[in-house]
Amino acid sequence: MTQIFNQTGELIPVTIISAGPCYVVRKKTSETDGYDAVQIGYQEKKKNVNRPLQGYFSKCGLKPLKFLKEFPIIRDENLTSGAEVKVDVFTQGEYVDVLGKVKGRGFTGVVKRHGFAGGPKSHGQSDRLRAPGAIGSQRPQRVKKGTRMAGRMGGNWITIKNLEVVKVDPENNLLVVKGAVPGPKRGLLVIKGKGG
């Protein structure tokens, strides 16, 4: 993240995203696959490329790519296999949804995972300092589904909706959006425009 000033001198917190170039690996149609979608690939994969994967990418005339993601086709566009998708598909002032994978935190307790207060902190009379307390109830005599407990935290996809595109730089494939995006630095993001 960084910050920029607009024309009126107002400070805007922004995130600079390296967005592309991406390539159309495969276009799926309702006649051949039963639904309409397009498979987009990003970032060249240089190591550990097996023969089936090499054949899959050479069919569309591309080098093997590291990340593949499928998107439904909403509007009819001339996307063919091997076509390059640059950052100029977005326009300044447009609103986008940004998906990112949160950092994995591993197995955590209820205090860190759900913000529980914990037990008594003084007088040395409690062994329930970071424990959840009672998890059952008198009726029904079982632990209900969805009870907040310790477990694996993070590692899931989060969507931040309606982030404004402040600037588009097609020469350097940079997209500047207002606000923060989910995930760690240099993490993979999925950017969806409102038009599809």
Order of alpha helices (4+ residues) and beta strands (2+ residues): beta-beta-beta-beta-alpha-beta-beta-beta-beta-alpha-beta-beta-beta-beta
